[in-house]
Amino acid sequence: MNQELTTAVEAIKTAILQSQYQAAKETNRIQLILYYGIGRYLSSKKGKKTWGTSVLETISSQLRKELPGLRGFSATSLKKMRLFYENWNFLEDSNSSVMTDELPEKLNSSDASDELTAIIPIADFKLSGINLADFPVEDFFKVPFSHHITIFSKVKNLQERYYYIHRVVEENLQVDTLEILIKKDAYKHQKELPNNFERTITPASLARKAVEMFKDEYLLDFINVEEIGERDAADVDERVVENAIIHNVKNFIMTFGKDFAFVGDQYHLEAFNEEFFSDLLFFNRELNCLVVVELKRGEFKPAYLGQLSAYLRIVDDKIKKPHENRTIGIVLCKSMNKQFAEYVIQDYDKPMGITTYKSLSEMPEDMQKVLPDLNDIKKIM
C-alpha cells in the first residue's frame, strides 16, 4: 500500500476513533442524567406510605416485563440512582421547575409520558446550582456510574470527591484502583511531601504517582543515631547514614516504597571534567525513572536543592535511557522547616522532593512500645 493510501487509512481511522470516543462520552453523560432524574423522582416518593421497602422490587420487575432485555435497573440499582441524586442534588437550582417537591402523582393518566418527561428532563438538563464555582463539570459526566457510586459512598467531603473525579478521568482508573486510592486517603496525602512534581512532571497522572511514591518521613530503624551523633564533620555523618543504608539496602527499599531497584551508592557523575558522586541511585519501575537520593545529616538547607539539580541534569543527559521519564531527586534530611522547603523548591525546574527520616530510638516511647521487636520479626521470617 503506497504512502497516500496509508495516510488516508490513518486519517479515517483517527476520525472513527475520535467519533467513538465522543459517542462514548455522550452516552455516559446521557446515562448519568437519566439516573439523576430517576433518582430525583424516587427520592420524592421516599417516605410515602404507599412506597414501602418492596416497591423498588415491584418497579424493577415490571420494567423488565415491559422492556424485555433491560439491564441495570434492578431494585439495588434504582436505590443507587436515588442515592446518586441525593448526594448531588445541589447541582440544580432549588427554585427550578424540575426540582419541586410536589411531583405529579397521576402517572397512569393519558398524559403520563408528558409528566414523566417533566420529572426526568434529559435533553434540557442544566446545571444551575449555587455551589458550582469549582465543580468539575466536564469530568463529572465522563465518570462511569459505578465509579460515582464508589466515590459518593466512601467520600463525604466535596473537595475530596472532586479530586477523585479528576483522577478517574485523567488516569482512566478502574473501580478497584479507585477504591485503593480512597482507602489510602490519597487526597489528604497528595501534598505532604514538599515537592514541585505537579509543575515539572507530565502528564498530571504521573506527577500524582510520584507524590504518592514518596513519604514525607521515613523510619530508618537500622541507623545508629548515637554513632552519628559522635561524629563532628557533616559529611562523615552522612556517610554513616549512607553505609547503614547500603548494608541494609533491602530494608531501605521496603521502607522507601514499592517497585524500587537499587542501582548504586556514591554513583559517579561527570560533566565537562567535573566529577560528582550522588549518594544513592535507584530506579522505580512504576514511574519508569531513575531516582537520585541525597542524604543530609542536619536540617534542610536551600543549597541542597542546587546541588541536587546539578546531579539531575547530569543523570538525565548522561545516564537516563531515551524511553525513561525524567529523573526525580529526593533530599533525605534529618529535619526541615516544611513551609520554607515548599517555598524554595518551586524555583527549580527539575522534579524534586524533600523528606526527612528518624530512627526507632527517636520515636515517642509510647509508639515504640506498640511496634514489634525486630528480633521477633526475624524469627518469624
C-alpha contacts under 8 A as a table, 3 or more apart, distances in Angstrom:
res1	aa1	res2	aa2	distance
1	M	5	L	6.27
1	M	6	T	6.53
2	N	5	L	5.52
2	N	6	T	6.23
3	Q	6	T	4.93
3	Q	7	T	6.08
4	E	7	T	5.17
4	E	8	A	6.25
5	L	8	A	4.92
5	L	9	V	6.15
6	T	9	V	5.19
6	T	10	E	6.20
7	T	10	E	5.10
7	T	11	A	6.11
8	A	11	A	5.13
8	A	12	I	6.20
9	V	12	I	5.22
9	V	13	K	5.94
10	E	13	K	5.05
10	E	14	T	6.04
11	A	14	T	5.19
11	A	15	A	6.28
12	I	15	A	5.05
12	I	16	I	6.20
13	K	16	I	5.10
13	K	17	L	6.18
14	T	17	L	5.18
14	T	18	Q	6.05
15	A	18	Q	5.13
15	A	19	S	6.12
16	I	19	S	5.15
16	I	20	Q	6.10
17	L	20	Q	5.04
17	L	21	Y	6.08
18	Q	21	Y	5.07
18	Q	22	Q	6.09
19	S	22	Q	4.96
19	S	23	A	5.96
20	Q	23	A	5.00
20	Q	24	A	6.07
21	Y	24	A	5.10
21	Y	25	K	6.26
22	Q	25	K	5.11
22	Q	26	E	6.17
23	A	26	E	5.07
23	A	27	T	5.96
24	A	27	T	5.03
24	A	28	N	6.20
25	K	28	N	5.23
25	K	29	R	6.26
25	K	141	F	7.55
25	K	142	K	5.88
26	E	29	R	5.00
26	E	30	I	6.19
27	T	30	I	5.22
27	T	31	Q	6.10
28	N	31	Q	5.04
28	N	32	L	6.15
28	N	141	F	6.62
28	N	142	K	6.38
28	N	143	V	7.62
28	N	144	P	6.57
29	R	32	L	5.22
29	R	33	I	6.26
29	R	141	F	4.89
29	R	142	K	6.68
30	I	33	I	5.15
30	I	34	L	6.12
30	I	122	I	6.89
31	Q	34	L	5.06
31	Q	35	Y	6.16
32	L	35	Y	5.07
32	L	36	Y	5.95
32	L	141	F	6.98
32	L	145	F	6.72
33	I	36	Y	4.95
33	I	37	G	6.10
33	I	122	I	5.99
33	I	125	F	7.26
34	L	37	G	5.14
34	L	38	I	6.16
34	L	120	I	6.85
34	L	121	P	7.93
34	L	122	I	6.29
35	Y	38	I	5.09
35	Y	39	G	5.87
35	Y	81	M	5.36
35	Y	84	F	7.70
35	Y	85	Y	7.84
36	Y	39	G	4.97
36	Y	40	R	6.12
36	Y	81	M	6.32
36	Y	82	R	7.46
36	Y	84	F	6.46
36	Y	85	Y	5.06
37	G	40	R	5.00
37	G	41	Y	6.31
37	G	85	Y	7.45
37	G	119	I	6.87
37	G	120	I	4.42
37	G	121	P	6.93
37	G	122	I	7.77
38	I	41	Y	5.11
38	I	42	L	6.15
38	I	78	L	7.85
38	I	81	M	6.62
38	I	82	R	7.03
38	I	120	I	6.40
39	G	42	L	5.14
39	G	43	S	5.91
39	G	78	L	7.24
39	G	79	K	7.71
39	G	80	K	7.81
39	G	81	M	4.52
39	G	82	R	3.58
39	G	83	L	6.82
39	G	84	F	6.58
39	G	85	Y	5.06
39	G	86	E	7.52
40	R	43	S	5.09
40	R	44	S	6.29
40	R	82	R	6.31
40	R	85	Y	5.62
40	R	86	E	7.40
40	R	89	N	7.99
40	R	120	I	7.90
41	Y	44	S	5.28
41	Y	45	K	6.72
41	Y	82	R	7.92
41	Y	103	L	7.80
41	Y	119	I	6.64
41	Y	120	I	7.49
42	L	45	K	5.22
42	L	46	K	6.43
42	L	82	R	5.89
43	S	46	K	5.17
43	S	82	R	5.62
43	S	85	Y	7.75
43	S	86	E	7.27
44	S	101	D	6.27
44	S	102	E	7.74
44	S	103	L	7.27
45	K	48	K	5.84
45	K	51	W	6.80
46	K	51	W	6.67
47	G	51	W	6.85
47	G	52	G	7.92
48	K	51	W	5.34
48	K	52	G	7.63
49	K	52	G	6.51
51	W	54	S	7.74
51	W	55	V	5.65
52	G	55	V	5.61
53	T	56	L	7.10
54	S	57	E	5.32
54	S	58	T	6.46
55	V	58	T	5.05
55	V	59	I	6.21
56	L	59	I	5.06
56	L	60	S	6.02
56	L	75	A	4.97
56	L	78	L	6.94
56	L	79	K	7.61
57	E	60	S	5.14
57	E	61	S	6.08
57	E	74	S	7.24
57	E	75	A	4.96
58	T	61	S	5.18
58	T	62	Q	6.14
59	I	62	Q	5.19
59	I	63	L	6.10
59	I	75	A	7.68
60	S	63	L	5.15
60	S	64	R	6.39
60	S	73	F	6.06
60	S	74	S	5.33
60	S	75	A	5.69
60	S	78	L	7.91
61	S	64	R	5.29
61	S	65	K	6.50
61	S	74	S	7.81
62	Q	65	K	5.07
62	Q	66	E	6.27
63	L	66	E	5.18
63	L	67	L	5.77
63	L	70	L	7.65
63	L	73	F	7.93
64	R	67	L	5.09
64	R	68	P	5.38
64	R	69	G	6.89
64	R	70	L	5.82
65	K	68	P	5.74
67	L	70	L	5.66
70	L	73	F	7.32
71	R	74	S	7.56
72	G	77	S	6.36
73	F	76	T	7.76
73	F	77	S	5.41
73	F	78	L	5.92
74	S	77	S	5.04
74	S	78	L	6.19
75	A	78	L	5.09
75	A	79	K	6.23
76	T	79	K	5.13
76	T	80	K	6.33
77	S	80	K	4.98
77	S	81	M	6.26
78	L	81	M	5.00
78	L	82	R	6.36
79	K	82	R	5.09
79	K	83	L	6.33
80	K	83	L	4.97
80	K	84	F	5.95
80	K	149	I	7.17
81	M	84	F	4.85
81	M	85	Y	6.32
82	R	85	Y	5.29
82	R	86	E	6.25
83	L	86	E	4.93
83	L	87	N	6.00
84	F	87	N	5.35
84	F	88	W	6.36
84	F	148	H	7.75
84	F	149	I	7.09
84	F	152	F	7.63
85	Y	88	W	5.22
85	Y	89	N	5.34
86	E	89	N	5.32
87	N	152	F	6.87
88	W	91	L	5.93
89	N	92	E	6.31
90	F	93	D	6.95
90	F	94	S	7.55
90	F	129	G	5.54
90	F	130	I	7.42
90	F	131	N	7.07
91	L	127	L	5.50
91	L	128	S	6.20
91	L	129	G	4.57
91	L	130	I	7.71
91	L	131	N	7.43
91	L	132	L	7.14
92	E	96	S	7.05
92	E	99	M	7.33
92	E	126	K	7.19
92	E	127	L	5.32
92	E	128	S	4.76
92	E	129	G	4.31
92	E	130	I	7.94
93	D	96	S	5.28
93	D	99	M	7.42
93	D	127	L	7.70
93	D	128	S	5.07
93	D	129	G	4.33
93	D	130	I	6.72
94	S	99	M	5.86
94	S	100	T	7.57
94	S	129	G	7.38
95	N	99	M	6.77
95	N	100	T	7.42
96	S	99	M	5.34
96	S	100	T	7.10
97	S	100	T	5.87
98	V	118	A	6.78
98	V	119	I	6.13
98	V	120	I	7.76
98	V	121	P	7.78
100	T	103	L	6.61
103	L	119	I	7.36
104	P	107	L	7.06
104	P	115	E	6.98
106	K	109	S	5.65
106	K	112	A	6.91
107	L	111	D	7.70
107	L	112	A	4.59
107	L	113	S	7.78
107	L	115	E	7.25
107	L	116	L	7.38
108	N	112	A	5.87
109	S	112	A	5.24
110	S	113	S	7.66
111	D	114	D	5.39
111	D	115	E	6.43
112	A	115	E	5.11
112	A	116	L	5.98
113	S	116	L	5.12
113	S	117	T	6.18
114	D	117	T	5.14
114	D	118	A	6.40
115	E	118	A	5.00
115	E	119	I	6.34
116	L	119	I	4.93
116	L	120	I	6.10
117	T	120	I	5.14
117	T	121	P	5.42
118	A	121	P	5.69
121	P	124	D	5.70
121	P	125	F	5.73
122	I	125	F	5.24
128	S	132	L	7.67
129	G	132	L	6.09
130	I	133	A	7.90
131	N	134	D	7.77
131	N	135	F	7.56
132	L	135	F	4.79
135	F	162	Y	7.15
136	P	139	D	5.52
136	P	140	F	5.87
136	P	162	Y	6.59
136	P	165	I	7.91
136	P	166	H	7.59
137	V	140	F	5.19
137	V	141	F	6.74
138	E	141	F	5.77
138	E	142	K	6.75
139	D	142	K	5.10
139	D	143	V	6.49
139	D	165	I	6.52
139	D	166	H	6.17
139	D	169	V	6.23
140	F	143	V	5.63
140	F	165	I	6.43
141	F	144	P	7.80
142	K	169	V	6.66
143	V	147	H	6.43
143	V	148	H	6.67
143	V	165	I	6.77
143	V	168	V	6.72
143	V	169	V	6.45
144	P	147	H	5.40
144	P	148	H	6.44
145	F	148	H	4.93
145	F	149	I	6.26
146	S	149	I	5.17
146	S	150	T	6.49
146	S	175	V	7.36
147	H	150	T	5.08
147	H	151	I	6.22
147	H	168	V	7.97
147	H	175	V	5.88
147	H	178	L	7.75
148	H	151	I	5.06
148	H	152	F	6.14
148	H	165	I	8.00
149	I	152	F	5.52
149	I	153	S	5.86
150	T	153	S	5.37
150	T	154	K	6.07
150	T	175	V	7.50
150	T	178	L	7.97
150	T	179	E	7.14
151	I	154	K	5.47
151	I	155	V	5.55
151	I	161	R	6.32
151	I	164	Y	7.21
151	I	165	I	7.87
152	F	155	V	5.31
152	F	156	K	6.44
152	F	161	R	7.13
153	S	156	K	7.55
154	K	182	I	7.52
155	V	158	L	7.94
155	V	160	E	6.84
155	V	161	R	6.19
155	V	182	I	7.80
156	K	160	E	7.63
156	K	161	R	7.24
157	N	160	E	5.35
157	N	161	R	6.33
158	L	161	R	4.99
158	L	162	Y	6.25
159	Q	162	Y	5.06
159	Q	163	Y	6.24
160	E	163	Y	4.98
160	E	164	Y	6.42
160	E	187	Y	6.16
161	R	164	Y	5.29
161	R	165	I	6.13
162	Y	165	I	5.03
162	Y	166	H	6.19
163	Y	166	H	5.26
163	Y	167	R	6.38
163	Y	187	Y	6.80
164	Y	167	R	4.95
164	Y	168	V	6.14
164	Y	178	L	7.71
164	Y	187	Y	7.73
165	I	168	V	5.28
165	I	169	V	6.53
166	H	169	V	5.38
166	H	170	E	6.06
167	R	170	E	5.08
167	R	171	E	5.71
167	R	172	N	7.57
167	R	173	L	7.28
167	R	205	S	7.37
168	V	171	E	5.57
168	V	172	N	5.22
168	V	173	L	4.82
168	V	174	Q	7.74
168	V	178	L	7.28
169	V	172	N	5.20
169	V	173	L	7.19
170	E	204	A	7.59
170	E	205	S	6.38
171	E	205	S	5.86
173	L	177	T	6.13
173	L	178	L	6.20
174	Q	177	T	5.32
174	Q	178	L	6.25
175	V	178	L	4.99
175	V	179	E	6.17
176	D	179	E	5.06
176	D	180	I	6.34
177	T	180	I	5.11
177	T	181	L	6.36
178	L	181	L	5.16
178	L	182	I	6.29
179	E	182	I	5.13
179	E	183	K	6.05
180	I	183	K	5.01
180	I	184	K	6.14
181	L	184	K	5.11
181	L	185	D	6.18
181	L	186	A	5.41
182	I	185	D	4.86
182	I	186	A	6.09
182	I	187	Y	7.71
183	K	186	A	7.75
185	D	188	K	5.78
185	D	189	H	6.54
186	A	189	H	5.11
186	A	190	Q	5.85
186	A	212	E	7.40
187	Y	190	Q	5.44
188	K	191	K	7.34
188	K	192	E	7.83
189	H	192	E	5.44
189	H	212	E	7.32
190	Q	193	L	7.73
190	Q	208	R	7.20
190	Q	211	V	6.13
190	Q	212	E	6.59
191	K	194	P	6.80
191	K	195	N	7.84
191	K	211	V	7.20
192	E	215	K	7.50
192	E	216	D	5.86
193	L	211	V	7.02
193	L	214	F	7.28
193	L	215	K	6.33
193	L	216	D	4.60
193	L	353	G	6.56
193	L	354	I	6.46
193	L	355	T	6.42
194	P	216	D	7.63
194	P	338	K	6.87
194	P	341	A	6.31
194	P	342	E	4.91
194	P	345	I	7.58
194	P	353	G	5.59
194	P	354	I	5.49
194	P	355	T	7.34
195	N	211	V	7.85
195	N	342	E	6.58
195	N	345	I	6.52
195	N	346	Q	7.58
195	N	351	P	7.53
195	N	352	M	5.65
195	N	353	G	4.13
195	N	354	I	6.49
196	N	199	R	5.67
196	N	200	T	6.24
196	N	345	I	6.46
196	N	346	Q	5.72
196	N	348	Y	7.71
196	N	349	D	7.99
196	N	350	K	8.00
196	N	351	P	6.02
196	N	352	M	6.08
196	N	353	G	6.83
197	F	200	T	5.07
197	F	201	I	5.32
197	F	207	A	5.34
197	F	208	R	7.77
197	F	210	A	7.14
197	F	211	V	7.10
197	F	351	P	5.37
197	F	352	M	6.76
197	F	353	G	7.72
198	E	201	I	5.94
198	E	202	T	7.67
198	E	204	A	6.57
198	E	207	A	5.40
198	E	208	R	7.32
199	R	202	T	7.91
199	R	349	D	7.90
200	T	207	A	7.97
200	T	349	D	6.00
200	T	350	K	6.20
200	T	351	P	5.38
201	I	204	A	6.98
201	I	206	L	6.80
201	I	207	A	5.23
201	I	326	R	7.59
201	I	351	P	6.59
202	T	205	S	7.44
202	T	206	L	6.22
202	T	207	A	6.29
203	P	206	L	5.49
203	P	207	A	6.62
204	A	207	A	4.99
204	A	208	R	6.28
205	S	208	R	5.20
205	S	209	K	6.34
206	L	209	K	4.99
206	L	210	A	6.23
206	L	287	L	7.03
207	A	210	A	5.08
207	A	211	V	6.38
208	R	211	V	5.06
208	R	212	E	6.29
209	K	212	E	5.10
209	K	213	M	6.04
209	K	287	L	7.27
210	A	213	M	5.01
210	A	214	F	6.88
210	A	287	L	6.92
211	V	214	F	5.95
212	E	215	K	7.24
213	M	257	G	6.52
213	M	258	K	7.83
214	F	256	F	6.96
214	F	257	G	7.13
215	K	218	Y	6.71
215	K	256	F	7.74
215	K	355	T	6.98
216	D	354	I	7.40
216	D	355	T	4.79
216	D	356	T	6.35
217	E	355	T	5.56
217	E	356	T	4.65
217	E	357	Y	5.21
217	E	358	K	7.53
218	Y	255	T	7.06
218	Y	256	F	7.27
218	Y	355	T	7.80
218	Y	356	T	6.34
218	Y	357	Y	4.55
218	Y	358	K	6.40
219	L	255	T	7.43
219	L	357	Y	5.75
219	L	358	K	5.17
219	L	359	S	5.56
219	L	360	L	6.63
220	L	223	I	5.97
220	L	252	F	7.28
220	L	255	T	7.59
220	L	357	Y	6.56
220	L	358	K	6.02
220	L	359	S	5.01
220	L	360	L	6.95
221	D	358	K	7.60
221	D	359	S	4.64
221	D	360	L	4.64
221	D	361	S	7.61
222	F	244	A	6.97
222	F	245	I	7.91
222	F	248	N	7.39
222	F	359	S	7.24
222	F	360	L	7.96
223	I	241	V	6.53
223	I	244	A	5.82
223	I	245	I	7.62
223	I	359	S	6.26
224	N	227	E	5.43
224	N	228	I	6.60
224	N	359	S	7.63
225	V	228	I	5.02
225	V	229	G	6.14
225	V	359	S	6.87
225	V	361	S	7.94
226	E	229	G	5.05
226	E	230	E	6.56
227	E	230	E	5.42
227	E	231	R	7.17
228	I	231	R	5.60
228	I	237	D	5.43
228	I	240	V	6.48
228	I	241	V	7.56
229	G	232	D	7.72
229	G	237	D	7.70
231	R	234	A	7.75
231	R	236	V	6.84
231	R	237	D	6.06
232	D	236	V	7.52
232	D	237	D	7.45
233	A	236	V	5.32
233	A	237	D	6.37
234	A	237	D	4.99
234	A	238	E	6.30
234	A	296	K	7.97
234	A	297	R	6.48
234	A	298	G	7.60
235	D	238	E	5.07
235	D	239	R	6.32
235	D	297	R	7.97
236	V	239	R	5.04
236	V	240	V	6.34
237	D	240	V	5.21
237	D	241	V	6.56
237	D	297	R	6.03
238	E	241	V	5.09
238	E	242	E	6.06
238	E	295	L	6.07
238	E	296	K	5.83
238	E	297	R	5.36
239	R	242	E	4.77
239	R	243	N	5.88
240	V	243	N	5.17
240	V	244	A	6.16
241	V	244	A	5.15
241	V	245	I	6.28
241	V	295	L	7.57
241	V	297	R	7.76
242	E	245	I	5.06
242	E	246	I	6.17
242	E	279	D	7.14
242	E	280	L	7.94
242	E	295	L	7.17
243	N	246	I	4.99
243	N	247	H	6.12
244	A	247	H	5.30
244	A	248	N	6.20
245	I	248	N	4.98
245	I	249	V	5.32
245	I	252	F	6.23
246	I	249	V	4.84
246	I	265	D	7.50
248	N	251	N	5.34
248	N	252	F	6.20
249	V	252	F	4.89
249	V	253	I	6.10
249	V	262	F	7.69
250	K	253	I	5.25
250	K	254	M	6.26
251	N	254	M	5.13
251	N	255	T	6.13
252	F	255	T	4.96
252	F	256	F	5.90
253	I	256	F	4.92
253	I	257	G	6.12
253	I	258	K	7.45
253	I	260	F	6.25
253	I	261	A	7.55
253	I	262	F	7.78
254	M	257	G	5.56
254	M	258	K	6.78
256	F	260	F	7.84
257	G	260	F	6.72
259	D	284	N	5.45
259	D	285	R	5.31
259	D	286	E	6.12
260	F	282	F	6.38
260	F	283	F	5.66
260	F	284	N	4.53
260	F	285	R	6.58
261	A	282	F	5.50
261	A	283	F	5.09
261	A	284	N	6.27
261	A	285	R	7.78
262	F	281	L	6.56
262	F	282	F	4.62
262	F	283	F	6.53
263	V	280	L	7.77
263	V	281	L	5.32
263	V	282	F	5.00
263	V	283	F	6.70
264	G	267	Y	5.86
264	G	280	L	5.97
264	G	281	L	5.33
264	G	282	F	7.09
265	D	278	S	6.97
265	D	279	D	5.31
265	D	280	L	4.41
265	D	281	L	6.20
266	Q	277	F	4.80
266	Q	278	S	5.06
266	Q	279	D	4.65
266	Q	280	L	6.25
267	Y	277	F	5.06
267	Y	278	S	5.11
267	Y	279	D	6.63
267	Y	280	L	6.81
267	Y	281	L	6.78
268	H	275	E	7.16
268	H	276	F	6.05
268	H	277	F	4.74
268	H	278	S	6.81
269	L	275	E	5.77
269	L	276	F	4.99
269	L	277	F	5.77
269	L	278	S	7.28
269	L	311	Y	7.47
269	L	314	I	6.80
269	L	315	V	7.30
270	E	273	N	6.32
270	E	274	E	5.48
270	E	275	E	4.50
270	E	276	F	6.15
270	E	314	I	7.20
271	A	274	E	5.30
271	A	275	E	6.77
271	A	314	I	6.79
276	F	311	Y	7.79
278	S	281	L	7.06
278	S	292	V	6.98
278	S	293	V	7.40
278	S	294	E	6.63
278	S	311	Y	7.10
279	D	292	V	7.64
279	D	293	V	6.28
279	D	294	E	5.35
279	D	295	L	6.56
280	L	292	V	5.95
280	L	293	V	5.08
280	L	294	E	6.59
281	L	290	L	7.03
281	L	291	V	5.80
281	L	292	V	4.78
281	L	293	V	6.27
282	F	290	L	5.69
282	F	291	V	4.98
282	F	292	V	6.46
282	F	293	V	7.86
283	F	288	N	7.29
283	F	289	C	5.78
283	F	290	L	4.31
283	F	291	V	5.74
284	N	287	L	5.53
284	N	288	N	5.63
284	N	289	C	5.61
284	N	290	L	6.26
284	N	291	V	7.01
285	R	288	N	4.75
285	R	289	C	7.02
287	L	325	N	7.38
288	N	324	E	5.55
288	N	325	N	5.86
289	C	320	K	7.86
289	C	324	E	5.44
289	C	325	N	5.00
289	C	326	R	6.16
289	C	327	T	5.46
289	C	328	I	7.18
290	L	320	K	7.20
290	L	325	N	7.95
290	L	326	R	7.56
290	L	327	T	4.89
290	L	328	I	6.44
291	V	327	T	5.73
291	V	328	I	4.84
291	V	329	G	5.67
291	V	330	I	7.29
292	V	311	Y	7.94
292	V	312	L	7.37
292	V	327	T	7.38
292	V	328	I	6.31
292	V	329	G	4.71
292	V	330	I	6.15
293	V	329	G	5.97
293	V	330	I	4.80
293	V	331	V	5.92
293	V	332	L	6.70
294	E	308	L	7.22
294	E	329	G	7.73
294	E	330	I	6.28
294	E	331	V	4.93
294	E	332	L	5.92
295	L	331	V	6.23
295	L	332	L	4.93
295	L	333	C	5.90
296	K	299	E	7.51
296	K	300	F	7.51
296	K	331	V	7.26
296	K	332	L	6.04
296	K	333	C	4.43
296	K	334	K	6.62
297	R	333	C	5.74
297	R	334	K	5.45
298	G	333	C	6.20
298	G	334	K	5.15
298	G	335	S	6.57
299	E	333	C	6.25
299	E	334	K	5.62
299	E	335	S	4.61
299	E	336	M	5.29
300	F	304	Y	7.37
300	F	333	C	6.07
300	F	334	K	7.47
300	F	335	S	6.20
300	F	336	M	4.90
300	F	337	N	7.40
300	F	341	A	7.67
301	K	304	Y	5.74
301	K	305	L	7.86
302	P	305	L	5.67
302	P	306	G	7.19
302	P	341	A	7.67
302	P	344	V	6.94
303	A	306	G	5.22
303	A	307	Q	6.48
304	Y	307	Q	5.21
304	Y	308	L	6.13
304	Y	331	V	7.30
305	L	308	L	4.97
305	L	309	S	5.90
305	L	331	V	7.60
305	L	345	I	7.33
305	L	352	M	7.95
306	G	309	S	5.08
306	G	310	A	6.42
307	Q	310	A	5.32
307	Q	311	Y	6.52
308	L	311	Y	5.04
308	L	312	L	6.22
308	L	329	G	6.54
308	L	330	I	7.99
308	L	331	V	7.70
309	S	312	L	5.11
309	S	313	R	6.29
309	S	329	G	7.65
309	S	348	Y	7.60
309	S	350	K	6.25
310	A	313	R	5.17
310	A	314	I	6.48
311	Y	314	I	5.25
311	Y	315	V	6.14
312	L	315	V	5.05
312	L	316	D	6.00
312	L	327	T	6.28
312	L	328	I	7.26
312	L	329	G	6.72
312	L	350	K	7.13
313	R	316	D	5.30
313	R	317	D	6.16
313	R	350	K	7.96
314	I	317	D	5.09
314	I	318	K	5.73
314	I	319	I	7.55
315	V	318	K	5.30
315	V	319	I	4.94
315	V	320	K	6.05
315	V	327	T	7.19
316	D	319	I	5.96
316	D	320	K	4.96
316	D	326	R	6.69
316	D	327	T	6.26
317	D	320	K	6.69
320	K	324	E	6.48
320	K	326	R	7.87
320	K	327	T	7.46
321	K	324	E	5.39
326	R	351	P	7.59
327	T	351	P	7.11
328	I	350	K	7.45
328	I	351	P	5.08
328	I	352	M	5.71
328	I	353	G	7.97
329	G	350	K	7.90
329	G	351	P	6.30
329	G	352	M	4.59
329	G	353	G	6.39
330	I	352	M	5.66
330	I	353	G	4.90
330	I	354	I	5.64
330	I	355	T	7.15
331	V	352	M	7.81
331	V	353	G	6.43
331	V	354	I	4.79
331	V	355	T	6.15
332	L	354	I	6.27
332	L	355	T	5.09
332	L	356	T	5.26
332	L	357	Y	6.83
333	C	336	M	7.40
333	C	354	I	7.69
333	C	355	T	6.41
333	C	356	T	4.80
333	C	357	Y	6.45
334	K	356	T	5.27
334	K	357	Y	5.58
334	K	358	K	6.87
335	S	356	T	5.62
335	S	357	Y	7.49
336	M	341	A	7.09
336	M	356	T	7.30
337	N	340	F	5.40
337	N	341	A	6.14
338	K	341	A	5.03
338	K	342	E	6.16
339	Q	342	E	5.17
339	Q	343	Y	6.16
340	F	343	Y	4.93
340	F	344	V	6.34
341	A	344	V	5.49
341	A	345	I	6.08
341	A	354	I	7.33
342	E	345	I	5.58
342	E	346	Q	6.92
343	Y	346	Q	6.22
344	V	347	D	6.09
345	I	348	Y	5.88
345	I	352	M	7.56
345	I	353	G	7.86
346	Q	349	D	7.77
348	Y	351	P	7.84
358	K	362	E	6.31
358	K	363	M	7.54
359	S	362	E	5.40
359	S	363	M	7.01
360	L	363	M	5.48
360	L	368	Q	7.09
361	S	368	Q	7.79
363	M	367	M	6.54
363	M	368	Q	6.34
364	P	367	M	5.39
364	P	368	Q	6.37
365	E	368	Q	5.02
365	E	369	K	6.39
366	D	369	K	5.35
366	D	370	V	6.97
367	M	370	V	5.49
367	M	371	L	6.72
368	Q	371	L	5.38
369	K	372	P	7.80
372	P	376	D	7.15
372	P	377	I	7.09
373	D	376	D	5.27
373	D	377	I	6.46
374	L	377	I	5.12
374	L	378	K	6.33
375	N	378	K	5.05
375	N	379	K	6.31
376	D	379	K	5.12
376	D	380	I	6.30
377	I	380	I	5.11
377	I	381	M	6.15
378	K	381	M	5.05
